[in-house]
Amino acid sequence: MRFLFALLLLLTTPAFAQDAPPAQSPQPQHAVALHGTPKYAPDFAHVDFVNPDAPKGGTIRSHVIGTFDSLNPFIIKGTPAAGMNFLRSGMVYQSLMQNAWDEPFTLYGVLAENIEIPEDRSWVAFNLRPQARWNDGQPVTAEDVVWSFNTLTEKGSPFFKAYWHDVTKVTAENERRVKFDFGVKGNAELPLIIAEMAILPKHYWADKTFEETSLAAPLGSGPYKVETIDPGRSITYTRIDDWWGKDLPFFKGMYNFDRIQYDYYRDDNVALEAFFAGEYDVRMENTAKLWVQSYDAPPVKDGRITKAEIENSRPAGMQAFVYNIRRPVFQDPKVREALAYAFDFEWSNKQFAFGTYTRTDSYFENSELASTGLPSEEELTLLEPFRDQIPPEVFTKTYAPPLSDGSGNNRANLRTAMKILDEAGWVLGKDGIRAKDGVRLEFEILDSNPVFERWVLPFLKNLERIGVKANFRVVDTAQYQNRMNDFDYDMTISVFGQSDSPGNEQRDFWGSEKADLQGSRNYIGIKDPVIDSFIDKIIHATSREDLVTKTRAMDRILLWNHYVIPMWHYPKWRIAYWNKIQRPETLSGISPLITDTWWSTQE
């Protein structure tokens, strides 16, 4: 009887003693890594890519090609001025935490003194530094953080809504503590990309319209403020001597220039001559032909200008001719595949870049995330359930863009292109233009940079030889941005930049829900449930190895759908600078951080 009673009692009484102990509250952390452990301990003195003893003072002048008409980088309207950061900590705005730039994805507290994340990553909380101030002296509060998130996702660029898609609630728990609740668990990247959010001052925007462009100097919490503006021509920032964050270890050796000035030019050749004339101080050269042939000016020869090529480990992403598959002419994958054979990279590389560029064959180029060879066993496990929904080549072939012998005689590739088009039913008409079902094979390549013209013209000539009519149109920066926002183009030249830790931003690149959202970066117009599935897999990766495997698998699917014609990359920075400025001995492999970590040698 006692046994039965005891058994009954056991079955009907809550087993408090047998329950798992309640989860402990997460401990505040000075830093957080996506995978692994932060490099710098809580008591670190400074990061490794600075000169901690760099002097303060002087001015650095840089150049920009184009123009600007806004100081609001958070909306789709207008062209923001250089130096106005879209995301992350910058000169004017600071974020809750900041990337260290010498780790794959690790953040250290800036406005936030620390971060709290539970084991299941269902929420994140930040505790603000008591000394964090806006540059009018008012404290940065949790209400500012809540207001910033709500405003950016409701009124800002569509990017923000996509990037922070899984946030369900933001709460200011007290003046200095803010908590973000998530609609999913296990999204390892989400706490970090929330931490990167640029925080805006609620009180400053109380009587202003956030959605409109403005050239009014904004209020920020960063080390610089806007000093002078010549609309469309130049902008100058001045350093704030009593900036609240100047003594933080993370910023030791940073923000050394008293002034940072950006001058705008409409023509790159004019800008280069201005550099040699001493009109600005540093130049990142992106044109191989200019780097090889044009840097023979006297200040380079006599040593007043240093010309340096610096190796980097920065993921190159994908620079390419980008198809807009919303257009009927590009909805046939066979058309997209065929046209790639008309781009003779090997010949153009010799003619225009002295053979210095490397052909890109991954959306995650120059990183371990890039797919190579055939899929691994781990990748096949992920890909196999979608075998009937993805190109069969994903399983059987190593992707490589068409290759020529570089002689300029591209007949073999052009014959291949014509064969693909013939088999796909694109018939050559009497006017020399192919057509199918009433759709003519003709299109326009839109861009804002005339420097690509010498690369595009031979491509257009080859297209003409296979029965395709195309033209190249260059428009001004503002018109180009408006047309990109509206997806008003057939083909464009663009870069899908990637970090070493891809995640939620992939939704904006290729997510179905972004394909028709004005201002998104799904320039291609992809609506593919398989790719959507892989984006979610990447976002919920559980380790570095898991992230690499899932990214490589998605890379293969993107490549074999022929959404782009890959162009090239170059794994070095070409930097020329006058000897009135100097750089740290060790640079971050991700960014040279010129305005952040270099310094002036002049009073």
Secondary structure, 3 states (H helix, E strand, C coil): CHHHHHHHHHHHCCCCCCCCCCCCCCCCECEEECCCCCCCCCCCCCCCCCCCCCCCCCEEEEEEECCCCECCCCCCCCCECCCCCCCCCCCCCCECEEECCCCCCEEEECCEEEEECCCCCCEEEEEECCCCECCCCCECCHHHHHHHHHHHHHHCCHHHHHHCCCEEEEEEEECCEEEEEECCCCCCCHHHHHHCCECCCCCHHHHCCCCCCCCCCCCCCCCEEEEEEECCCEEEEEECCCCCCCCCHHHCCCCCCCEEEEEEECCHHHHHHHHHCCCCCEEECCCHHHHHHCCCCHHHHCCCEEEEEEECCCCCEEEEEEECCCCHHHCCHHHHHHHHHHCCHHHHHHHHHCCCCEECCCCCECCCCCCCCCCCHHHHHHHHHHHHHCCCHHHHCCCCCCCCCCCCCCHHHHHHHHHHHHHCCCEECCCCCEEECCEECEEEEEECCHHHHHHHHHHHHHHHHCCCEEEEEECCHHHHHHHHHCCCCCEEEEEECCCCCCCCCHHHHHCHHHCCCCCCCCCCCCCCHHHHHHHHHHHCCCCHHHHHHHHHHHHHHHHHCCCEEECEECCEEEEEEECCEECCCCCCCCCCCHHHHCEECCC
